[in-house]
Each structure stands twice: as C-alpha cells, then as structure tokens.
Amino acid sequence: MQQQNNNTDFGQIGREMAREQARIEKRRSRPETGTAFMTSIIMWAVIIAAGFVVTDNDLAGWIAVAVVVIVFLAGIFWRPLRSGFAPVIVTVVPIWGMVARLDRVSTCVKLRKAKIYTDPDKTKVIPATTWKASGDIFVKFNGAGESGMNPDRIHDRLVEDARVWGARSFAISEDRENPGVITLQLSRAAAVHTSLDDAITGVIA
C-alpha cells in the first residue's frame, strides 16, 4: 500500500512538473511586453514621484503630470500615438506606449493565424496595427525584409484565412513609396468597398 501511495505521489509530482514546464515554454513563445510596461507606465510613475520628492515646490512633479495628461489626451484624438505601426520610440510615450505594443502583438498574432506572417520565432513581431473604420477592419503592417510578404501571396492566404478577422471580402494595397508596407481592408460584406490605391480585391473561397 505504501509503495502504491509513493507511486501515486511521484506521478502527481511528474504531472505538475510537466504542466509547469508547458507554462514556461508558452511564456517563452509569446512576444515580450514587459519593456513597454516599464518604459511607458512604471518609468513615468517614477518620474512623477521623483518630481514631487526632489523639488521643494513640487514643480517638477506637476510638470511630469502635465506631460502625461497632455500626451494621454493627444493619443485619444491622434491614433498614430497609440499605434503598433509607430516607431519604436512610441514605447516611451506615457500609457500609449503600452497600448501600442499590445496593438502590435495582437495584430501579429492574427497575421500568424492567417499564415501571412510566418517567421518561426514566435516571440518576434513586426510593426503592425489594427483599427476599425466605416464598419470594416483595417490592418497595416511592414513586411519589408520578411519572406512571402508580397500582395499576390497575401491574396492567396486571405482567400483561405480571412475568416480570422470574420471577413467575407478584402482588399490589399502596397505603399508605392515604401515597398513591403501593406494595408488590408477586411469587410463582412460580400464585396469590399475600398478607397485604397491600386487595391487588389478578393472574396473568401
């Protein structure tokens, strides 16, 4: 009986260790967001706290608070400030830096599900953003230097996998001045109505 109990305990420990290892591996396969959290939220909280502590009249602290409030309000009305397509410097923008990073990560997750972005390193992301307008979903990303990031291949992938976004039709456009910068317009309608320049349109098979 004692031997049987020991075997049961060892089996339980083994299963717990396997589950923990699986959780660790899953975390390792996710794009990193901690840096953006530190630079856009924690760093600014420290700056504000230091401003009130270091100065006698709290002026530096109130200036830091004003900067955060102004940038936050600007980000509400100016989308690029919170866009995952924005330059890396956006990660130091108060609050919106974290939002931009999450936007980039979540957009790349969808691009992977649609088999458009295929880098084997699951922790890697590219500049990318998603937004909604006029009932359609728009996805913009920079695939320059990435394999298979051409409109014809993306068209073929969307014919099979645009339902990742719940779409029935789509349009693809590549920036003329920046090859590799792609914008997708995805619609629930049977035919997409697009204003994208030189757009390649299609419907889901």
Summary of the structure (lengths in Angstrom):
residues: 205
radius of gyration: 22.9
end to end distance: 61.1
largest distance: 75.9
contacts: 602
relative contact order: 0.10
helix: 53%
strand: 15%
